[in-house]
């Protein structure tokens, strides 16, 4: 991701009226004139060409800040902040940034009538840009803790800036400070017009899971799916979380709705199979898995689960048959053969799953269980040897 995206700053506004309390000194006037020239060049994208004007403004404002007539003037401190914020931003000087920070606070303190509030705000924005640039430099060095601190400091001067808030969250994620990341991301949840809003919504559940808060993760996943109902990542995450946490009954209708929208999405059919199976509807589960396999014959998980559904149904019938003491031996043998015929439907799925993933011990065990049930000792031994070879 390119973190060098610029932050759009509000245009610099300069007050033109004189202060009501103090007469301007020549030094203050000179500083104001010089900084205006510099800002004109900066606005045109040629700030470097205005360095002589900025230097002139610095020399003049340094004198004004020491002059008895202007040292307690809020306008003096405002322009002092503007000059040093720009100096910090251009050459990355921490000393200049400290001076700008102190000057902003001093200007706010003295400007009781708020005549300089707009220019104080611009100085803060410029200082915020400096902190942002520092954060980018720290990010490039993979120093994510410092990047987070710098981005967060920039937010003091650029409150509500979506890019800065997002980057602060990203830095916290990289530093595995999930509480801080969640705090930043949650600030952006209401800002749907933000370009990375979908990313934020989809990533929030993962952050909650990273800190072990499953309840919040499910809520965040539901919010993401609601905000972006046509986004597969948001919808599937919501489905997966509900399946993991045992909310199959709740999520079945949601999956069915998504399948109706995207009938060729193999994953949705697979999830529907999981939900139906957990809800005690094996026939519907098998149909869903078979639909997923029809879309992608090499879908390992769908092949495995289709086979398991068939084999479990056969097992349940056999257990019920064994419990029936009233059945004759002839009928028992006939029904056992019928069960074997039904279970044989699982063989293509079992063999496909084992062939697609030769290192999958579970797939091989399922295949061995089938041959055990069929009393095929040779095939059972062959599969057992394959299982042992994996170890």
Backbone torsions as a table, in degrees:
resi	resn	phi	psi	omega
1	UNK	NA	137.2	-179.4
2	UNK	-86.5	109.6	-177.5
3	UNK	-88.6	5.4	-177.3
4	UNK	-93.6	26.4	175.5
5	UNK	-68.8	131.7	-175.8
6	UNK	-77.3	152.2	175.5
7	UNK	-98.9	126.6	179.5
8	UNK	-74.8	123.3	-179.2
9	UNK	-104.9	147.9	176.4
10	UNK	-64.4	140.7	-178.5
11	UNK	-57.4	145.4	-177.8
12	UNK	-69.5	130.2	-179.6
13	UNK	-115.1	129.6	-178.0
14	UNK	-118.0	128.3	176.2
15	UNK	-72.7	140.3	-176.9
16	UNK	-109.7	-15.4	-178.0
17	UNK	-75.9	156.5	178.5
18	UNK	-82.3	156.8	178.0
19	UNK	-71.7	149.0	-175.7
20	UNK	-78.4	-18.4	-172.1
21	UNK	-105.3	-42.7	-174.7
22	UNK	-115.2	141.6	173.2
23	UNK	-77.1	143.0	179.4
24	UNK	-70.8	139.3	171.9
25	UNK	-89.2	166.2	178.5
26	UNK	-62.1	-34.0	-178.1
27	UNK	-66.3	-41.6	179.6
28	UNK	-66.1	-42.5	178.2
29	UNK	-61.4	-40.8	180.0
30	UNK	-64.4	-41.8	178.9
31	UNK	-63.1	-41.8	179.9
32	UNK	-64.6	-43.8	-179.3
33	UNK	-63.5	-42.6	-177.6
34	UNK	-68.9	-39.7	-179.0
35	UNK	-69.4	-32.0	176.2
36	UNK	-63.3	-43.5	178.1
37	UNK	-61.5	-42.9	179.0
38	UNK	-62.0	-44.2	-177.4
39	UNK	-65.1	-33.2	177.8
40	UNK	-63.4	-43.1	178.4
41	UNK	-69.3	-37.8	178.9
42	UNK	-64.2	-41.1	179.3
43	UNK	-63.5	-28.5	179.4
44	UNK	-85.2	1.3	178.4
45	UNK	84.9	15.7	-178.7
46	UNK	-127.6	52.9	-177.2
47	UNK	-59.3	-34.1	-178.5
48	UNK	-61.2	-32.3	179.3
49	UNK	-70.6	-17.1	-179.2
50	UNK	-96.5	10.3	-176.9
51	UNK	-61.1	-34.0	179.2
52	UNK	-65.0	-38.1	177.4
53	UNK	-67.8	-38.9	179.2
54	UNK	-66.7	-39.3	177.1
55	UNK	-64.3	-40.8	177.4
56	UNK	-62.2	-41.8	179.0
57	UNK	-64.8	-38.5	179.7
58	UNK	-63.3	-46.2	-178.9
59	UNK	-63.2	-41.4	-178.3
60	UNK	-69.2	-42.9	-176.8
61	UNK	-71.6	-29.7	175.8
62	UNK	-63.4	-37.9	176.7
63	UNK	-70.4	-42.1	-177.1
64	UNK	-63.8	-34.3	-177.2
65	UNK	-70.5	-17.3	179.0
66	UNK	-100.6	-11.8	-175.5
67	UNK	-77.4	138.1	-177.0
68	UNK	-58.8	-35.4	-177.4
69	UNK	-74.7	-23.3	-172.4
70	UNK	-122.3	-6.0	-174.1
71	UNK	-66.4	-24.5	178.8
72	UNK	-109.1	19.6	-179.2
73	UNK	-88.5	124.6	-179.8
74	UNK	-60.1	-29.5	179.9
75	UNK	-68.2	-37.4	177.8
76	UNK	-60.1	-46.8	-178.9
77	UNK	-68.5	-31.3	177.2
78	UNK	-64.4	-46.2	-179.6
79	UNK	-73.3	-30.0	173.6
80	UNK	-61.2	-43.4	178.1
81	UNK	-63.9	-42.7	179.4
82	UNK	-61.8	-45.1	-178.4
83	UNK	-63.2	-49.4	-174.4
84	UNK	-75.6	-27.7	174.1
85	UNK	-65.2	-40.4	177.6
86	UNK	-68.4	-38.9	177.3
87	UNK	-61.3	-43.1	178.9
88	UNK	-62.5	-41.5	-176.0
89	UNK	-68.4	-31.4	-177.1
90	UNK	-83.0	-42.9	-176.5
91	UNK	-111.9	5.2	176.6
92	UNK	67.9	23.4	-176.7
93	UNK	-78.0	119.7	-179.7
94	UNK	-67.1	-34.9	179.6
95	UNK	-62.1	-43.3	178.6
96	UNK	-63.9	-37.7	179.8
97	UNK	-65.0	-39.7	178.5
98	UNK	-63.6	-43.5	178.8
99	UNK	-63.1	-41.0	179.1
100	UNK	-64.1	-42.0	179.7
101	UNK	-60.9	-47.3	-179.7
102	UNK	-65.4	-37.4	-179.1
103	UNK	-67.3	-38.3	177.7
104	UNK	-60.5	-44.7	179.6
105	UNK	-65.4	-40.6	179.4
106	UNK	-66.1	-41.6	179.6
107	UNK	-62.5	-42.9	178.7
108	UNK	-62.4	-39.6	-179.4
109	UNK	-64.3	-42.9	-175.9
110	UNK	-81.9	-27.0	-173.4
111	UNK	-83.6	64.3	-176.2
112	UNK	-65.1	-26.0	179.8
113	UNK	-93.5	-0.6	176.6
114	UNK	57.3	35.7	177.6
115	UNK	-76.8	-18.8	-177.8
116	UNK	-111.0	13.8	-172.2
117	UNK	-60.4	-37.3	-178.6
118	UNK	-66.3	-43.5	179.7
119	UNK	-71.3	-33.0	174.6
120	UNK	-62.5	-40.9	178.8
121	UNK	-62.7	-42.5	179.1
122	UNK	-64.0	-40.0	177.1
123	UNK	-60.5	-40.8	177.6
124	UNK	-63.5	-40.7	178.0
125	UNK	-62.1	-41.7	179.2
126	UNK	-64.3	-40.5	177.2
127	UNK	-67.3	-35.3	176.4
128	UNK	-62.5	-39.5	176.9
129	UNK	-62.8	-38.5	177.3
130	UNK	-61.2	-46.2	-179.7
131	UNK	-65.4	-36.7	176.7
132	UNK	-61.2	-46.9	179.9
133	UNK	-60.8	-38.2	176.3
134	UNK	-62.4	-42.0	179.2
135	UNK	-62.4	-40.9	177.5
136	UNK	-61.6	-43.5	179.4
137	UNK	-62.1	-40.9	178.1
138	UNK	-66.4	-40.3	177.8
139	UNK	-59.1	-45.5	-179.0
140	UNK	-60.6	-26.9	178.0
141	UNK	-90.9	4.3	-177.7
142	UNK	62.2	26.3	174.3
143	UNK	-94.9	80.3	-169.8
144	UNK	-73.8	-27.7	177.1
145	UNK	-64.6	-47.3	178.2
146	UNK	-64.7	-39.0	178.5
147	UNK	-59.7	-44.3	179.0
148	UNK	-61.2	-45.7	-179.3
149	UNK	-61.2	-43.2	-178.9
150	UNK	-67.5	-43.5	178.5
151	UNK	-63.3	-40.2	-179.8
152	UNK	-66.7	-38.3	176.5
153	UNK	-64.4	-40.8	178.1
154	UNK	-60.2	-34.1	-179.5
155	UNK	-66.4	-21.9	176.2
156	UNK	-64.3	-31.6	-179.3
157	UNK	-97.6	-18.9	179.2
158	UNK	-127.3	59.4	-175.4
159	UNK	-60.5	137.1	178.1
160	UNK	83.1	-2.0	179.2
161	UNK	-65.4	118.4	-173.3
162	UNK	-66.8	-40.2	-179.4
163	UNK	-63.2	-46.1	179.2
164	UNK	-63.3	-42.0	179.8
165	UNK	-62.1	-43.3	179.8
166	UNK	-64.0	-45.8	-179.3
167	UNK	-65.6	-34.6	175.2
168	UNK	-60.6	-45.4	178.3
169	UNK	-62.3	-42.8	178.8
170	UNK	-61.1	-42.3	179.7
171	UNK	-63.4	-40.1	178.7
172	UNK	-65.2	-38.7	176.7
173	UNK	-60.2	-47.2	-179.0
174	UNK	-61.7	-29.8	-179.5
175	UNK	-93.0	6.8	179.2
176	UNK	57.7	32.7	173.5
177	UNK	-100.5	78.8	-167.6
178	UNK	-68.1	-32.4	177.6
179	UNK	-61.9	-43.7	179.2
180	UNK	-66.5	-40.5	179.2
181	UNK	-62.8	-44.4	179.9
182	UNK	-62.1	-42.2	179.6
183	UNK	-57.3	-45.1	-179.5
184	UNK	-68.6	-44.0	-178.9
185	UNK	-64.6	-40.5	-179.3
186	UNK	-62.4	-30.8	177.1
187	UNK	-63.2	-27.5	-176.2
188	UNK	-94.6	-8.1	-179.6
189	UNK	-56.4	-42.5	-179.8
190	UNK	-73.1	-11.8	-173.9
191	UNK	-94.6	73.6	-172.9
192	UNK	-68.1	-23.1	-179.6
193	UNK	-75.0	-11.1	179.6
194	UNK	-65.5	138.2	-172.0
195	UNK	-61.3	-30.5	-178.4
196	UNK	-100.7	19.9	-175.7
197	UNK	-60.4	-43.8	-178.8
198	UNK	-62.3	-41.7	178.0
199	UNK	-59.5	-43.2	179.8
200	UNK	-62.4	-46.3	-178.2
201	UNK	-63.4	-40.9	-178.6
202	UNK	-73.2	-31.9	-177.9
203	UNK	-82.0	-24.7	-177.8
204	UNK	-56.2	-46.4	178.7
205	UNK	-58.7	-37.1	179.1
206	UNK	-63.9	-38.0	179.5
207	UNK	-66.5	-41.4	177.4
208	UNK	-63.5	-39.5	177.4
209	UNK	-64.3	-36.7	-179.1
210	UNK	-62.1	-28.9	177.5
211	UNK	-100.9	10.3	173.2
212	UNK	80.9	16.0	-179.7
213	UNK	-99.1	84.1	-176.3
214	UNK	-66.8	-39.0	-178.8
215	UNK	-60.3	-47.5	178.7
216	UNK	-65.9	-34.9	179.7
217	UNK	-62.9	-43.5	179.9
218	UNK	-64.4	-42.0	178.4
219	UNK	-62.6	-44.9	-179.9
220	UNK	-65.0	-38.0	179.0
221	UNK	-66.0	-40.1	177.5
222	UNK	-64.1	-39.9	178.7
223	UNK	-64.2	-39.6	179.4
224	UNK	-65.3	-43.6	-179.9
225	UNK	-65.6	-35.2	178.5
226	UNK	-70.3	-39.7	-179.2
227	UNK	-71.6	-32.9	-176.9
228	UNK	-131.5	69.3	-174.7
229	UNK	-65.9	-17.2	-179.9
230	UNK	-100.2	5.7	-179.4
231	UNK	-97.3	118.8	-176.3
232	UNK	-60.9	-40.2	-177.9
233	UNK	-62.1	-43.9	-179.4
234	UNK	-67.2	-44.7	-177.1
235	UNK	-67.7	-46.4	-177.1
236	UNK	-66.9	-35.0	176.7
237	UNK	-62.8	-42.2	178.6
238	UNK	-61.7	-42.9	179.1
239	UNK	-63.4	-48.9	-177.3
240	UNK	-59.5	-44.9	-178.6
241	UNK	-63.2	-40.5	179.3
242	UNK	-69.2	-34.3	176.1
243	UNK	-67.8	-43.1	-179.3
244	UNK	-61.1	-37.3	-174.9
245	UNK	-94.3	9.3	173.8
246	UNK	81.9	20.2	179.4
247	UNK	-98.2	44.9	-175.0
248	UNK	-61.6	-45.6	-178.3
249	UNK	-58.8	-38.5	-179.2
250	UNK	-68.0	-34.0	-169.5
251	UNK	-93.6	-13.3	-176.9
252	UNK	-54.6	-49.2	-177.2
253	UNK	-64.3	-34.2	178.1
254	UNK	-65.2	-42.6	179.7
255	UNK	-66.5	-42.7	179.0
256	UNK	-58.5	-39.2	179.1
257	UNK	-65.2	-39.4	179.4
258	UNK	-70.2	-37.0	177.2
259	UNK	-61.8	-38.8	179.0
260	UNK	-63.5	-33.8	179.5
261	UNK	-78.2	-32.7	-173.2
262	UNK	-136.4	70.2	-172.0
263	UNK	-66.6	-15.2	-179.8
264	UNK	-98.6	12.0	178.5
265	UNK	-87.5	104.4	-175.2
266	UNK	-61.1	-35.6	-177.8
267	UNK	-64.5	-38.3	179.7
268	UNK	-64.5	-40.4	177.0
269	UNK	-64.9	-38.0	178.0
270	UNK	-64.1	-46.4	178.1
271	UNK	-61.2	-38.0	179.0
272	UNK	-64.2	-37.8	175.8
273	UNK	-62.0	-43.1	177.1
274	UNK	-60.8	-44.3	-178.5
275	UNK	-65.9	-44.6	178.2
276	UNK	-62.1	-42.8	-179.7
277	UNK	-61.2	-45.2	179.2
278	UNK	-66.9	-27.2	179.9
279	UNK	-86.3	3.9	176.7
280	UNK	80.1	30.3	178.6
281	UNK	-123.2	74.7	-173.7
282	UNK	-62.9	-35.4	-179.7
283	UNK	-63.4	-44.3	177.3
284	UNK	-66.9	-35.5	178.8
285	UNK	-62.6	-46.4	-179.6
286	UNK	-61.7	-42.2	179.6
287	UNK	-61.7	-38.5	179.9
288	UNK	-67.6	-43.5	178.2
289	UNK	-63.5	-40.5	-180.0
290	UNK	-65.3	-33.2	176.0
291	UNK	-66.7	-41.3	177.9
292	UNK	-62.1	-39.6	-179.8
293	UNK	-69.2	-34.9	177.9
294	UNK	-63.1	-34.6	178.2
295	UNK	-75.2	-40.9	-179.8
296	UNK	-139.5	95.8	-178.4
297	UNK	-58.4	-20.7	-178.2
298	UNK	-96.4	19.4	179.8
299	UNK	-77.7	99.2	-172.7
300	UNK	-57.7	-51.0	-174.9
301	UNK	-63.4	-38.9	-179.9
302	UNK	-67.8	-40.3	176.2
303	UNK	-61.6	-45.1	-179.6
304	UNK	-61.1	-47.3	-175.5
305	UNK	-71.3	-33.8	176.2
306	UNK	-61.3	-44.2	178.3
307	UNK	-62.5	-42.3	-178.7
308	UNK	-63.3	-40.8	179.1
309	UNK	-61.1	-45.4	-179.4
310	UNK	-63.5	-45.2	-177.9
311	UNK	-67.9	-38.3	178.7
312	UNK	-64.9	-38.3	178.4
313	UNK	-63.3	-41.1	177.5
314	UNK	-65.4	-40.6	178.3
315	UNK	-60.7	-44.8	-178.9
316	UNK	-63.0	-39.1	178.9
317	UNK	-66.6	-39.3	179.8
318	UNK	-66.3	-40.2	178.9
319	UNK	-64.0	-41.1	178.1
320	UNK	-65.4	-38.2	178.9
321	UNK	-65.0	-41.5	180.0
322	UNK	-66.0	-27.4	179.5
323	UNK	-81.3	-12.5	-177.5
324	UNK	-87.1	100.5	-176.5
325	UNK	-80.1	-9.8	-176.4
326	UNK	-87.6	-12.9	-174.7
327	UNK	-77.0	143.4	-179.7
328	UNK	-76.6	161.2	179.4
329	UNK	-62.0	-38.4	179.9
330	UNK	-64.7	-46.2	178.8
331	UNK	-65.0	-37.2	179.5
332	UNK	-60.2	-48.3	-178.7
333	UNK	-63.1	-39.3	179.8
334	UNK	-64.1	-44.1	-178.5
335	UNK	-69.5	-33.3	176.0
336	UNK	-61.9	-42.5	178.4
337	UNK	-63.8	-37.2	177.2
338	UNK	-63.8	-40.0	179.2
339	UNK	-65.0	-41.4	178.4
340	UNK	-61.4	-39.4	178.6
341	UNK	-63.1	-41.9	178.8
342	UNK	-64.8	-43.8	-178.5
343	UNK	-66.4	-29.0	-179.4
344	UNK	-61.3	-19.3	176.4
345	UNK	-62.7	-20.3	-178.0
346	UNK	-79.8	-19.5	-173.0
347	UNK	-56.4	-48.3	-179.6
348	UNK	-58.5	-37.8	179.8
349	UNK	-70.3	-40.6	179.5
350	UNK	-63.2	-46.7	-178.7
351	UNK	-67.1	-37.1	178.7
352	UNK	-63.9	-46.3	-179.0
353	UNK	-62.4	-41.9	-179.6
354	UNK	-67.5	-37.3	-179.4
355	UNK	-71.0	-37.1	-178.8
356	UNK	-71.1	-30.5	-177.7
357	UNK	-136.4	83.7	-174.3
358	UNK	-64.2	-19.0	179.9
359	UNK	-94.5	8.2	-177.3
360	UNK	-88.4	100.9	-177.8
361	UNK	-64.6	-34.4	-179.8
362	UNK	-63.6	-41.8	178.9
363	UNK	-62.3	-40.7	179.3
364	UNK	-68.3	-37.8	178.8
365	UNK	-65.0	-40.2	178.0
366	UNK	-62.2	-40.1	179.2
367	UNK	-66.8	-40.4	178.1
368	UNK	-63.6	-41.0	178.9
369	UNK	-58.9	-37.2	178.6
370	UNK	-63.2	-47.8	-177.9
371	UNK	-68.4	-30.2	174.3
372	UNK	-62.9	-43.7	-179.0
373	UNK	-64.8	-34.1	-178.9
374	UNK	-84.1	0.8	-179.2
375	UNK	59.5	33.2	177.3
376	UNK	-96.0	87.0	-172.8
377	UNK	-64.9	-35.7	-177.6
378	UNK	-65.3	-47.6	-179.9
379	UNK	-67.4	-37.9	178.4
380	UNK	-61.2	-43.2	179.8
381	UNK	-66.5	-37.6	178.8
382	UNK	-61.8	-44.8	-180.0
383	UNK	-68.5	-37.7	179.0
384	UNK	-61.6	-37.5	178.3
385	UNK	-64.9	-37.9	177.4
386	UNK	-65.8	-38.8	178.4
387	UNK	-64.0	-45.0	-179.1
388	UNK	-65.8	-31.2	179.3
389	UNK	-66.6	-25.8	177.9
390	UNK	-67.3	-24.6	-178.9
391	UNK	-88.0	NA	NA
